[in-house]
Amino acid sequence: MIALLRGLLLEKHPNQAIVETGGVGYDVTIPVSTFTRPPDPGVEAMEELL
């Protein structure tokens, strides 16, 4: 299980984020409450995936 993901936020949708780290794009399922928080795409993001 991945507990933490840090990288460049490429896309953000109400229930999904694409985070690029180490040359790999991760498709992350997120709650709507996370979607409404910063950062915007193109900014480094860190998300605890618990």
N, C-alpha and C positions, 0 to 999 in steps of 0.2 A: 504494500500500500504506500502511496506517496503522501507524505504528511505536509510538505511545503514545496511550493513551486514559485520560483522567482525568474522573471524574464520580461521581454518586451511584449506588451499587450498589443496584438495585431488587430483583433476584432472583439466587439462586445455586443451581445444580444441579450434580451431579457432572461434567457435561461442557459446561455452558452458564452464562453470566452475562448479565444485562441491566444495562447501565450507561447512565444518563441524563446527557447533557451537552449544554448549549446547546439544551434543549428537544427533543432527539432521543434515542430509546432505541436503543442498539446491542446487538444480539444477538451475543455474543462466544463463540466456542468456546474452552473452556479444558481443560487436562488435569486429571485427578482430583487430582493433587498440589496444584494451585492451589485447588481446591474446599476442601481441608482446611485451608488457611491463612486467617487473618483477612483482610479485615474481614467482618463480618456485614452482611446487607442493612440499608439505611438509613444506611450510613456512606460517606463519600467514599472512593473507590477509585482507584488508579492502576495500570494494567497495561501492561507493555511487551509489545506484540503482535508478537514476532519468533519 
